[in-house]
Amino acid sequence: MDNNAKLRPLYLAKILYERTDEGHYLTTMQLAQILEEEYGIPAHRQTIKTDIELLQQFGMDIQEVKSTQNRYNLISRQFEIAELKLLIDAVQSSKFISKERSEQMVSKIVTLAGQHKAEELKRNASVEGRVKSENRQDLLIVDAINEAINARKKIGFQYFAYNIRKQKKLRHDGERYIFSPYRLIWNGDYYYVLGYSDKHQAIGIFRVDRISARPDILSEEAVPVPAGFGVDDFLATTFRMYGSEYQEVELICDNSVIDAIIDRFGTDVTIYACDMSTFRVIVRVAVSHIFFSWIFGFGGKVRIKGPEEAKRQYASMIRDAASELE
């Protein structure tokens, strides 16, 4: 069998994938013409029919409409149009993915629908002006972290922050962080890596888009997850990935905020009756300014009942903020 005969079914699959769908067909003559003019492969009616039957046996959902000129189209794909629209919205709105990378990924996603459906994938999601990551190595960094997690190896990397001139500066004079990664986490529009810090001898969190370059995967085995540490519990009680001391905090909540409490702490949270208009919960949280900001956002409908130290810190934060307005 010559190379053209071997390649012909592959090019037919490509043509049908790119140029047909449930509402658009190509005739036998059109397929033969495209093969000849664009790929330099001669074909006649019977070879095309035989090749398409082969593709159908392979599993491609190709429909044949019999007539004087048989018509063919690909009637189903791996992703539905609604699913592709959702993927495009997620990529475009993600802060983690750089603008350049977003455009590249969306262009690739659109090809999954075929050329006739491309216009349907024009999205109307409100993502203009959204701050996007400027780290163009984003996917390489994530890939390296995933590889290290699967191999149970430590990683080494440098971490940066911005100065007031909006310049990237390596933290701690370019110190190399040695870290045992446990889990990649998507939280508050950003990717984080959760793991064990050699320097601090404790669980730590880093924002992935602040890692300066693809981490080195080290030969040293990762530190095992500490006994009794639950990743899911940690995520449910840490606000926007800021680590701080954990405490049990009692909250008095207006009945109207029950959805927000369940969204934050899950359906396993225990609800206690307080009075006709309020309830109380006791939750274990990382007490920090992020937690206090979350409380403040309810406009008095969530109050801290205890412990006293948490109440004092919250009151102090509010007084300090109010003094700035004087």
C-alpha positions in Angstrom: 0.0 0.0 0.0 1.4 3.4 -1.0 1.7 6.4 1.4 -1.3 8.2 -0.2 -3.6 5.2 0.5 -2.3 5.2 4.1 -2.8 8.9 4.6 -6.1 9.3 2.9 -8.3 8.1 5.8 -6.4 10.3 8.2 -7.0 13.4 6.0 -10.6 12.4 5.5 -11.0 12.3 9.3 -9.4 15.7 9.6 -11.6 17.3 6.9 -14.8 15.9 8.4 -13.7 17.0 11.9 -12.9 20.6 10.9 -15.6 21.3 8.2 -18.7 19.3 9.1 -21.1 19.0 12.0 -24.7 18.0 12.5 -25.9 20.7 10.1 -23.1 20.8 7.6 -22.2 18.1 5.1 -19.6 17.4 2.4 -20.4 15.3 -0.7 -18.2 12.5 -2.0 -17.2 14.9 -4.9 -16.3 17.7 -2.4 -14.2 15.4 -0.3 -12.3 14.1 -3.3 -11.7 17.7 -4.5 -10.3 18.8 -1.1 -8.1 15.7 -0.9 -6.7 16.4 -4.4 -6.3 20.2 -4.2 -5.2 20.7 -0.6 -3.3 17.5 0.2 -2.3 16.2 -3.3 -4.0 12.8 -2.7 -6.1 11.4 -5.5 -9.3 9.7 -4.6 -12.5 8.3 -6.3 -16.0 7.7 -5.0 -15.5 4.1 -3.9 -12.2 4.6 -2.0 -13.8 7.5 -0.1 -16.8 5.3 0.9 -14.4 2.5 2.0 -12.2 4.9 4.0 -15.2 6.4 5.7 -16.6 3.0 6.7 -13.1 2.3 8.2 -13.4 5.5 10.2 -16.8 4.5 11.4 -15.5 1.2 12.6 -12.7 3.1 14.3 -15.4 4.9 16.3 -15.9 8.2 14.6 -19.7 9.1 14.6 -19.9 9.9 10.8 -23.3 10.0 9.2 -23.8 9.0 5.6 -26.8 10.4 3.7 -27.3 8.3 0.5 -28.2 10.1 -2.7 -26.8 10.5 -6.2 -24.0 12.3 -4.4 -23.6 10.7 -0.9 -23.1 13.3 1.8 -21.1 12.8 5.0 -20.9 14.7 8.3 -19.5 14.2 11.8 -22.5 14.4 14.1 -21.0 14.1 17.6 -17.8 15.3 19.3 -16.0 14.7 22.5 -17.2 18.1 23.9 -20.6 19.7 23.4 -20.8 23.4 22.4 -22.1 24.3 25.9 -19.1 22.6 27.5 -16.7 24.4 25.2 -18.3 27.7 26.1 -17.9 27.0 29.7 -14.2 26.1 29.2 -13.6 29.4 27.3 -15.3 31.4 30.1 -13.1 29.7 32.7 -9.9 30.4 30.7 -10.7 34.0 29.9 -11.8 34.9 33.4 -8.9 33.1 35.2 -6.5 35.6 36.8 -3.9 32.9 37.0 -3.6 32.3 33.2 -1.8 35.2 31.4 -3.6 37.2 28.7 -1.3 35.7 26.0 -1.8 32.2 27.3 -5.6 32.7 27.5 -5.7 33.8 23.9 -3.7 30.8 22.8 -5.8 28.3 24.7 -9.1 29.8 23.5 -7.9 29.5 19.9 -7.3 25.8 20.5 -10.6 25.2 22.3 -12.5 26.8 19.3 -11.0 24.3 16.9 -12.7 21.5 18.9 -16.1 22.6 17.6 -15.3 22.8 13.9 -15.2 25.9 11.7 -19.0 26.3 11.4 -19.6 26.5 15.1 -16.7 28.9 15.8 -19.1 31.9 15.8 -21.3 30.3 18.5 -18.2 30.2 20.7 -17.9 34.0 20.7 -18.3 34.6 24.4 -20.1 37.5 26.1 -18.7 36.9 29.6 -17.6 40.1 31.3 -13.9 39.6 31.6 -12.6 42.8 30.0 -10.2 44.7 32.2 -9.7 41.7 34.5 -6.2 41.7 36.0 -4.4 38.7 34.6 -1.1 37.1 35.7 2.0 38.3 33.9 3.9 35.0 34.6 4.2 33.4 31.2 5.6 30.2 32.7 2.4 29.5 34.5 1.6 26.1 32.9 5.2 24.9 33.1 5.2 25.7 36.8 2.0 23.9 37.5 3.2 20.9 35.4 6.5 20.7 37.4 4.6 20.8 40.8 2.2 18.1 39.6 5.1 15.9 38.6 6.8 16.4 42.0 3.5 15.6 43.8 3.1 12.4 41.9 6.7 11.4 42.4 6.6 12.4 46.1 9.7 14.6 45.6 10.7 18.0 47.0 10.9 21.1 44.8 13.2 24.1 44.9 12.2 27.5 43.6 12.6 31.3 44.1 9.6 33.5 45.0 9.0 37.1 44.1 6.9 40.1 45.2 6.3 43.5 43.7 7.8 46.7 45.1 6.1 50.1 45.0 7.6 50.7 41.6 5.7 47.7 40.3 9.0 45.8 39.8 9.4 42.1 40.5 11.9 41.5 43.3 12.9 38.1 44.6 12.0 37.5 48.2 14.8 37.2 50.8 17.5 38.2 48.3 16.7 35.3 46.0 16.7 32.6 48.7 15.8 29.2 47.3 12.8 27.7 49.0 12.8 23.9 49.6 9.3 22.6 49.7 7.4 19.3 49.8 4.2 19.9 47.7 1.0 18.0 48.7 -1.8 19.6 46.7 -2.5 22.3 44.1 -5.4 24.4 45.1 -7.6 26.8 43.2 -8.9 29.5 45.6 -10.1 33.0 45.1 -9.1 33.1 41.4 -5.5 32.0 42.1 -3.6 28.8 42.1 -1.7 27.9 45.3 0.5 25.0 46.3 0.1 23.5 49.7 2.9 21.6 51.3 5.7 21.4 53.9 8.3 24.1 54.2 11.8 22.9 55.2 12.7 26.4 56.4 9.8 26.8 58.8 9.3 23.1 59.6 5.6 23.5 59.1 2.8 23.5 56.6 3.0 26.4 54.2 1.3 27.9 51.2 2.7 29.7 48.1 0.9 31.4 45.2 1.9 29.6 42.1 2.0 32.8 39.9 4.5 34.3 42.3 7.0 31.4 41.7 9.6 33.0 39.5 10.3 30.1 37.2 9.7 26.4 36.7 10.7 24.7 40.0 13.5 22.2 40.2 12.3 18.7 41.1 14.8 17.5 43.6 16.0 13.9 44.2 15.1 14.2 47.9 11.9 12.5 49.1 9.1 14.8 50.1 8.3 15.1 53.8 5.2 13.0 54.4 1.9 14.7 55.3 1.9 15.3 59.1 -0.2 12.8 61.1 -3.7 14.2 61.7 -3.4 16.9 59.1 -6.5 17.0 56.8 -6.2 19.0 53.6 -9.9 19.4 53.2 -10.4 20.6 56.8 -7.5 23.0 56.3 -9.1 24.5 53.1 -12.5 24.8 54.8 -11.1 26.9 57.6 -8.4 29.0 55.9 -9.5 32.2 54.5 -8.0 33.1 51.1 -4.9 31.0 51.7 -3.4 33.1 54.5 -2.0 30.8 57.1 -2.2 31.9 60.8 -2.9 30.3 64.2 -6.0 28.1 64.4 -8.6 28.7 67.1 -12.1 27.6 67.8 -14.3 30.7 67.4 -18.0 31.0 68.3 -20.1 33.1 66.0 -23.6 34.5 66.4 -25.3 34.7 63.0 -28.5 36.2 61.7 -30.7 33.6 60.2 -30.4 35.3 56.8 -26.8 34.4 56.4 -27.2 30.6 56.8 -26.3 30.0 53.1 -23.0 32.0 53.4 -22.1 29.9 56.5 -22.7 26.6 54.8 -20.9 27.8 51.7 -17.9 28.7 53.8 -17.8 25.7 56.3 -19.8 23.0 54.5 -23.0 21.1 55.4 -21.2 19.3 58.2 -21.0 22.5 60.3 -23.1 22.2 63.5 -25.9 24.8 63.9 -27.1 25.7 67.3 -30.3 27.6 68.0 -29.8 31.0 69.6 -33.1 32.8 69.5 -35.8 33.3 66.9 -33.7 35.5 64.6 -30.2 34.1 65.1 -28.2 30.9 65.4 -24.7 30.2 66.6 -21.8 28.1 65.3 -18.5 27.0 66.7 -15.9 26.7 63.9 -12.1 26.1 63.9 -10.6 28.8 61.7 -7.3 30.5 60.9 -7.8 33.8 62.8 -6.3 36.6 60.7 -7.2 39.9 59.2 -8.7 38.0 56.3 -11.1 36.2 58.6 -12.0 39.5 60.3 -12.7 41.1 56.9 -15.0 38.3 56.1 -16.9 38.9 59.4 -17.1 42.6 58.7 -18.5 42.1 55.2 -21.8 40.9 56.8 -22.5 44.3 58.2 -23.2 43.1 61.8 -25.1 40.0 60.8 -22.2 37.8 62.0 -20.7 38.6 65.4 -17.8 37.0 67.3 -18.9 35.8 70.7 -15.6 34.3 71.7 -12.9 33.8 72.5 -12.1 37.1 74.1 -8.7 37.4 72.3 -10.4 37.1 68.9 -12.9 39.7 69.8 -10.1 42.0 71.0 -8.1 41.6 67.8 -11.2 42.2 65.7 -12.2 45.4 67.6 -8.6 46.6 67.4 -8.5 46.1 63.6 -11.8 48.1 63.2 -10.5 50.9 65.4 -7.2 51.1 63.5 -9.1 51.3 60.2 -11.5 53.9 61.5 -8.6 56.1 62.8 -7.3 56.3 59.3 -10.4 58.2 58.3 -10.0 61.0 60.9 
